[in-house]
């Protein structure tokens, strides 16, 4: 029987970052070390499993693009299709990690585990957190109870649909809000506590079929933007987006997705011209509940950035 293999895909990020001063945890350049160096830093000797590495991209995740998401999804799909691959680990920056995780769950919907991990400190820090996070990711991907796309950071395992970055600099920078995490990594072992992602759940099959084309044709992606509700909101931004040919708008509303009257009128004008509107909330916790008579569809529990990804995929698969 062939030895099971773990594939590590490098995307850049702080985990691959370097600083001139080892005591500087914020003044660094991201995405400098390749995935081979990251794996080498995460163990002191031979790994107890086969491993293969691929540098898919080398990005500061604040600069993550839909093109890069599409390419990553294709590489994840390819590696998971191989019978000897146990699962995939992706090293990624923290800034847009939640969007990448959600995208991969939607378009790949894997049975095998896809584990995204990261770091809040660069690799050159006095006490870098990347090596331990990567070791924890190996623990998760090798556990027989793991499935779907999850994020591992600071010993916590978060489902792709629920995870969000909640702090600017703490090592434990991610939360799953009301849902809670799905597991903890404790001294090289996994303790399951919650519901893991289910293969086929919210799978966007038509979008996956179009991804190879979209890595070449950037203009083919549906245009979707986020507009926030706030004191003094008006419709100028919405009107400008309509003039630019926007196809969808996610509203980061206040409270339960409430929207200023002036902004709502502009959104209604946009909707009358064929723009798809989705109502979300700028609140960090909780979810938008359906409101009887609301002119706009709610985000089904998604925050604004994931609601945007969902709407892009919805338009893409139409």
N, C-alpha and C positions, 0 to 999 in steps of 0.2 A: 504494500500500500504506500502511495506517494506521501511524502512529508507535507504537512499543511504549511502554507506560505502566507505571510503577511506582507502586503504591499504598502509602502509609504509614499505618498504623493506630496511634494513640496510646492507651496504657493507663496512662500515669503513670510512677511510679517515681523513683528517684534521678536518672536522666537528665533528668527534668523538675523536679528539685528546686532550691530556693534557700536560701541561708544569709545571715544578716546580715553575717557575717564571711567574707571571701573565703578566709582562711587556715584556716577550719574545714571539714574534710571529713566530719565525722560529726554535728555538731550542726545539722542542716538540716531543713527541711520538704520532704518528697517531693511529687511530683505537683502542681506549681503552674503550670508552663509548658505551654502547649498544643502540639500537634504541629506547628503552623505555625512557631512559634518555634524548635523543635528542628531542623526542616529548614533554616530560614534560617541557623542557626548552623553548619551542616555544609558550607556552600559559600560561596565568595566572589563568585559571579556566577551567570549562568544555568546551569542543569543541562543536560547534553547528552542529556537524555531527558525525556519528558513525565512529570509527577508529579501525583498526586491524594492528598489527605490527608483523614483522618476521625478525629475524636476519639471512640473507642468507649467509653472509660471514663477516669477520672482517679483512680487509686488508688496508695497506697503498697502495694507488692506483698505485704507481710506481711498485708494485709487482703484479698487476692485471694479471691474466692468462686467456687463452682461455677456460680452464676448468671452471673457475669462471664465465666467460661470458655465457657459455652454461647453467650453473646452474641457473644463474639469469634469462636468457631468459625463461627457463622452469617455474620458479616461477611466472614471469610476465604473461606468457600465462595462467597458472592455475588461477590466481586471476582475470584476465580480463574475464575469461569464466563464472564467477559467475554473475548472473543477478543483484544482489544488490550492486555490486561494481561499483562505479562511475568512478574510475580510480586508478592509482598506483603512489606513490611517491617513489623515490629511493634516499637514502642519500649515497653519493659517494665522493671519493677523487677527486681533481681537475686535477691531473697530466695526467690521462688517461680517463678523463670523456668524451671527444669527441669521443673516440673510442668505449666506451661502448654504448653511445647514438646511434651512427651510427649502431653498431651491432644490437641493439634491434629494431631499425626501419627496418632494412633489414630482420630480421628473424621473428619478431612478427608482424610488419606492422599494428599496432592497430588502430581501429576506436576510442576507448576510449583513453583519455590522459594518457601518461606515462611521468611523470615529474621528471627529475633528478636534484638534487640540491646538494649544497656543501658548503664549507667555505674556506676562505683564512687564517683565524686565528683559532687557537684551541679553544675548548669550554671553557678553563680556562683563556682566554685572558681578559684584562681589558674591552675591548669592542668587544666581539665576534660577528662575522657576521652570523654565522650559524643559530641562532634562527630566525632572520628576513628572511633569505633565505628560511628556512623551512616554515614559515608562508606564504611567497609569493608563494611557491610551492602549498600549500593548496588552495590559491586563484585561481591559474591556473587550478588545477585539478578539481575544482568545477564549473568553468565557462562553461556554455553550449556551447560556441563557440570553446572550446579547443579540439584538436585531435592530435593523433600521438605522437611521442617521441620528447620531447623538453627539453632544459636545462634552468634552472632559476638561475640567479646569479646577485646580486646587482640591482635588479629591472628590469632586462632585460630578455626577453624570446627568446631563440635561437632555431631554427630548428636543428634537429640532423645532417642533411647532411651538414650544413654550419658552425656549431659552431667550434671554435678552441680556445685553451688557448693562449693568446697573451702577457701575462705579468707574471713576476715571483713572484710579491708580492702584487700588487694593489688589493683592494677588488673587483673592476670591472675588472676582469682578463680575461674575454672572449669577443670574437668578432665573428661576422658572416661575416666579410669581405665585399665584394661588395654586397652581398645579403641583409645585414642589418637584424636586429632582427625582430621577428614576432609580438611582443607585449611588452608592458611595464606594470609593476605592480605599480599602483599609489594609495597609501593609501588604500590598501585592495580591489582595483578594477582593472580590466584588460582592457587595451586599445589596441585593435588590430590594427596593422599597416602593416602587411605583410602576406605572403602566408604560411599557416600551412602545416605540413606534411600530405600527402594523403595516406589513407589506400590502400594497394595493390601496391603502387608505388615501383618499384625495389624489390618486395617481393621475397625472395629466399626460396621457399616452400620445396624443397628437402633437403636443409640444415637444416631446422627446424625439419624435420622428423628424421634426424640423430642425433640431439643434445642429446637426452637421452642416447644414446650409448656412445657418446663422453665424457660425464662426468665421465665415468668409464675407457675408453680407451684413455689415453692421446696421445699415439703414433699414433692414427688414424687421428689426425689433419694434413692437408696438411702443408708442410714446406715452408714458404714464408718469405723472408727477404728484407730489404731495403738497397740499396747501393746509396751513394751520389756522384754526380759529383762535382769535385773541381779542382783547379789548380794542375796539375801533376797527375791527375787520371790515374790509370792503371787497368789492368784486373786481378791482382793477387787475389783480394778478390772474384771476380766472379768465377775464376777457382777453388778456394778453396771451395766455396759453392757448385759448381757442383760436386766436389769430395766427398762432404758430403751427396750428394743425394737431393739437394734442388729441389723443384718442381716449385717455382715461385720466381721472383725477381721484385721488384718495384724500379725503378730508380728515385731518387730525383734529377732531372736534373737542370741545370742552366737555367735562363730565361724561355723561352717557351719550357722547357723540352729538352734543348740541352745537348749533351753528348760528352765528350772528345773522340777523335778518337780511342785511345787505349782501353778505357773502352767499347766503342761501339763494337769493334772487339771481345772482350771477351764475351759480351752479345750475339753477333751473334753466337759465338761458343756454348754458353750455349743453345740458342734457337734451334740450330741444333741437340742438344741432348735431346730435349723435354721439356726444361724449358720454362715456360710461362713468358714473359717479358712485363711489363707495364711501360709506360713513364709518370712520374709526374714532379713536379717542387719543388724546395726548397724555392721558393718565397712565402711569407706569403699571398699576395693578387694576385688576377687574377687567371686565369685557363690556363691549357695547351690547346692550339688550335691545331687541326689536321694539320699535315704537309704532303703535297702530296709527296709520295714516301718514307715516314719514314718506316723503317723496323719494328717498334714496335707500338703496339696499345697504344693510349693515355688513360689517367685515367678518362676521361669523367667529368672533373672538380673537381676531388677529390685530396686533398693533399696526401702526401706519406703514412701517417699512416692509413687514411681511405681507400686509394687505396689498401693497404695491406689487410685490413679486407675484402674488396670487392673481392679481388683475392682469399683469403682463402675460402670464401663462394662459389665463382664460382667453384673452384676446388672440394670443398666438395659436391656440388650439381650435379656434372657431373656424 
